[in-house]
Amino acid sequence: MSDNTAADRITYLLIGAGLGAAFALLFAPKSGRELRDDLGDLSRKTYSKGADGVRDASHRINEGAQGVAGRVTESVHSVREGFEKQKGNIASAIDAGKQAYKEERGRS
């Protein structure tokens, strides 16, 4: 059995409710015009709810992506600072080694 997220379950619920409502309207004793009007109203409401859901999900995804991007940027800066510090340490060690070599060479 696969793991369903809450969003998947809500989506399935809404699809089922929409299908149930459509079947109820189809089999209800109404005139053709009333039925078409009801189906039009139902489709507009369903579309509106779906569009709202997509818009909300898009906003949440964008907010999450921005948060992740910020953390990645902070991590990159931290790593860069660490490399720069190590680069300075290595350069100092090389300079000290050169100086020690010159001093030893001058003693001989």
C-alpha positions as CSV (number, residue, x, y, z in Angstrom):
1,M,0.0,0.0,0.0
2,S,1.4,3.4,-1.0
3,D,1.6,6.3,1.4
4,N,-1.0,9.0,0.6
5,T,-0.3,12.5,1.8
6,A,-3.1,14.6,3.3
7,A,-3.2,16.6,0.1
8,D,-3.8,13.4,-2.0
9,R,-6.6,12.3,0.3
10,I,-8.3,15.7,0.1
11,T,-8.0,15.7,-3.6
12,Y,-9.6,12.2,-3.8
13,L,-12.3,13.4,-1.5
14,L,-13.1,16.5,-3.6
15,I,-13.1,14.4,-6.8
16,G,-15.4,11.9,-5.3
17,A,-17.7,14.6,-3.9
18,G,-17.8,16.3,-7.4
19,L,-18.6,13.0,-9.1
20,G,-21.3,12.2,-6.6
21,A,-22.8,15.6,-7.0
22,A,-22.8,15.3,-10.8
23,F,-24.4,11.8,-10.6
24,A,-27.0,13.1,-8.2
25,L,-27.8,16.0,-10.5
26,L,-28.0,13.6,-13.5
27,F,-30.5,11.3,-11.9
28,A,-32.6,13.9,-10.1
29,P,-36.0,14.6,-11.6
30,K,-35.4,18.0,-13.1
31,S,-36.0,19.6,-16.5
32,G,-33.1,19.7,-19.0
33,R,-32.7,23.5,-18.5
34,E,-32.5,23.2,-14.7
35,L,-30.1,20.3,-15.0
36,R,-27.8,22.2,-17.4
37,D,-27.9,25.3,-15.1
38,D,-27.0,23.1,-12.0
39,L,-24.2,21.4,-13.9
40,G,-22.9,24.8,-15.0
41,D,-23.0,26.1,-11.5
42,L,-21.3,22.9,-10.2
43,S,-18.5,23.1,-12.8
44,R,-17.9,26.8,-12.1
45,K,-17.7,26.2,-8.3
46,T,-15.4,23.2,-8.9
47,Y,-13.2,25.1,-11.2
48,S,-13.0,28.0,-8.7
49,K,-12.1,25.7,-5.8
50,G,-9.5,23.9,-7.9
51,A,-8.0,27.2,-9.0
52,D,-7.9,28.4,-5.4
53,G,-6.2,25.2,-4.3
54,V,-3.6,25.4,-7.1
55,R,-2.9,29.1,-6.2
56,D,-2.5,28.2,-2.5
57,A,-0.2,25.3,-3.3
58,S,1.8,27.4,-5.6
59,H,2.3,30.1,-2.9
60,R,3.3,27.4,-0.4
61,I,5.8,25.9,-2.8
62,N,7.3,29.2,-3.6
63,E,7.7,30.1,0.1
64,G,9.3,26.8,0.7
65,A,11.6,27.1,-2.2
66,Q,12.6,30.6,-1.1
67,G,13.4,29.3,2.4
68,V,15.5,26.5,1.0
69,A,17.3,28.9,-1.4
70,G,18.1,31.1,1.6
71,R,19.6,28.2,3.6
72,V,21.6,27.1,0.6
73,T,23.0,30.6,0.1
74,E,23.9,30.8,3.8
75,S,25.7,27.5,3.6
76,V,27.6,28.5,0.4
77,H,28.8,31.7,2.1
78,S,29.8,29.8,5.2
79,V,31.8,27.2,3.2
80,R,33.4,30.0,1.1
81,E,34.5,31.8,4.3
82,G,36.0,28.6,5.6
83,F,37.9,28.1,2.3
84,E,39.1,31.6,2.4
85,K,40.4,31.2,6.0
86,Q,42.1,27.9,5.1
87,K,43.6,29.5,2.0
88,G,45.1,32.3,4.2
89,N,46.4,29.6,6.6
90,I,48.0,27.7,3.8
91,A,49.6,30.8,2.3
92,S,51.0,31.7,5.7
93,A,52.4,28.2,6.1
94,I,54.0,28.3,2.7
95,D,55.6,31.8,3.4
96,A,56.9,30.5,6.8
97,G,58.4,27.4,5.0
98,K,60.1,29.6,2.4
99,Q,61.5,31.9,5.1
100,A,62.8,28.9,7.1
101,Y,64.4,27.5,4.0
102,K,66.1,30.9,3.3
103,E,67.4,31.1,6.9
104,E,68.7,27.5,6.8
105,R,70.4,28.2,3.4
106,G,72.0,31.4,4.8
107,R,73.5,29.4,7.7
108,S,75.3,27.0,5.5
